[in-house]
Amino acid sequence: MSQFEFISKKPEDTMAFSERLGSLLQPGDVLALEGDLGAGKTTFTKGLAKGLNITRNVNSPTFTIIKEYQGRLPLYHMDVYRVEDSFEDLGFDEYFEGNGVTVVEWAHLVKEQLPEELLTIYLYLDDNDSRKLVLEPRGKRYEELCKEIML
């Protein structure tokens, strides 16, 4: 499995990177975000939303689990940190197979429900407030997407 890395020296770098990624996304794309608290998952999603031409303020859906935003494509922003056994009742597969882009924070908690092909993005705290983003594509679509975003 391929991996691609990007070093972000400040939040604006993360936003610019994810905005570019957002501009390349297509209906049905699924991104799994992993990283420690404060690693920049919501900042990443804000940039992604900007790349999808979403003008509404994006914030973490921690207590609502799923937030939907309208732009060039719908964005389904999920935070499954507090989900335990009830995820089957939430119909995640309908989002994954829908006409928008799905972003799942803490995706490993629902890994059995994730599609086989997706893009996992790990955000790591690095020295001096910088972040290391590691992109791990599963599937040809996401491999090509990573190659394009890393140009």
C-alpha positions in Angstrom: 0.0 0.0 0.0 1.3 3.4 -1.0 1.7 6.3 1.4 2.1 10.0 0.7 3.4 12.6 3.2 2.9 16.3 3.6 4.4 18.5 6.3 2.3 21.4 7.4 4.2 24.1 9.3 1.1 26.0 10.3 -2.7 25.7 10.2 -2.9 27.7 7.0 -0.7 25.1 5.3 -3.1 22.3 6.3 -6.1 24.4 5.1 -4.5 25.1 1.7 -3.6 21.4 1.3 -7.1 20.2 2.1 -8.7 22.9 0.1 -6.8 21.7 -3.0 -7.9 18.1 -2.2 -11.5 19.3 -1.8 -11.4 20.8 -5.2 -10.5 17.4 -6.7 -13.1 15.3 -4.9 -16.0 13.6 -6.6 -19.4 12.2 -5.5 -19.0 9.1 -3.4 -15.5 9.9 -2.1 -14.8 8.8 1.4 -12.0 10.2 3.6 -11.2 8.7 7.0 -9.4 11.1 9.4 -7.2 9.8 12.2 -5.1 11.7 14.7 -4.8 12.8 18.3 -7.0 15.4 19.8 -5.8 18.8 18.6 -3.9 17.3 15.6 -6.0 19.3 13.1 -8.8 17.1 11.9 -11.4 19.9 12.0 -8.9 22.4 10.5 -8.4 19.9 7.7 -12.1 19.5 7.2 -12.6 23.3 7.0 -10.1 23.5 4.2 -11.8 20.6 2.4 -15.1 22.4 2.7 -13.6 25.5 1.2 -12.4 23.4 -1.7 -16.0 22.1 -2.1 -17.2 25.8 -2.3 -19.0 25.5 1.1 -19.5 28.9 2.7 -21.0 27.8 6.0 -18.7 27.6 9.0 -17.6 24.1 9.5 -17.1 22.8 13.1 -16.7 19.4 14.7 -19.9 17.4 14.9 -18.8 15.8 18.2 -22.2 15.9 19.8 -24.4 15.5 16.7 -22.3 12.7 15.0 -23.1 13.9 11.5 -23.3 17.4 10.0 -24.2 18.1 6.4 -23.0 21.1 4.4 -24.0 22.1 0.8 -21.5 23.2 -1.8 -20.3 22.0 -5.2 -21.0 18.6 -3.6 -22.6 17.8 -0.3 -20.2 17.3 2.6 -21.1 14.7 5.2 -18.9 15.4 8.2 -19.0 12.6 10.8 -17.3 12.4 14.2 -17.8 8.8 15.5 -15.7 9.2 18.6 -18.8 8.7 20.9 -20.4 6.0 18.8 -20.4 2.6 20.3 -22.7 -0.2 19.1 -25.5 2.1 17.7 -23.7 2.9 14.4 -25.7 0.3 12.4 -28.8 2.3 13.1 -27.3 5.5 11.7 -27.2 4.3 8.1 -23.5 5.3 7.4 -23.6 3.2 4.2 -26.2 5.6 2.7 -23.7 8.4 3.1 -20.8 6.4 1.8 -22.7 5.5 -1.3 -24.4 8.9 -1.7 -23.8 11.8 -4.0 -21.5 13.7 -1.7 -18.2 13.5 0.0 -18.0 11.8 3.4 -15.4 12.7 6.0 -15.2 10.4 9.1 -13.2 11.5 12.1 -12.0 8.6 14.4 -12.9 6.3 11.5 -11.1 3.3 13.1 -14.0 3.1 15.5 -16.4 2.0 12.7 -13.9 0.3 10.4 -16.2 -2.6 9.8 -18.7 -0.2 8.3 -16.2 1.7 6.0 -16.1 1.0 2.3 -13.2 -1.0 1.0 -11.9 1.8 -1.1 -11.2 5.1 0.7 -8.5 7.6 1.6 -7.2 7.5 5.1 -5.4 10.6 6.3 -3.4 10.5 9.5 -2.6 13.8 11.2 0.4 13.7 13.6 1.6 16.4 15.9 5.2 17.2 14.9 7.9 19.5 16.3 7.2 23.2 16.8 3.4 23.0 16.2 3.9 21.5 12.7 1.8 18.6 11.5 2.7 15.6 9.4 -0.2 14.4 7.2 0.1 10.8 5.9 -2.2 9.8 3.2 -3.0 6.2 2.7 -5.1 5.4 -0.4 -7.0 2.2 -0.8 -8.2 1.8 -4.4 -7.1 3.1 -7.8 -9.3 6.2 -7.5 -7.6 7.3 -4.3 -4.1 6.4 -5.5 -4.6 8.7 -8.5 -6.0 11.4 -6.2 -3.0 11.3 -4.0 -0.6 11.5 -6.9 -2.5 14.5 -8.2 -2.6 16.3 -4.9 1.1 15.8 -4.3 2.2 17.4 -7.6 
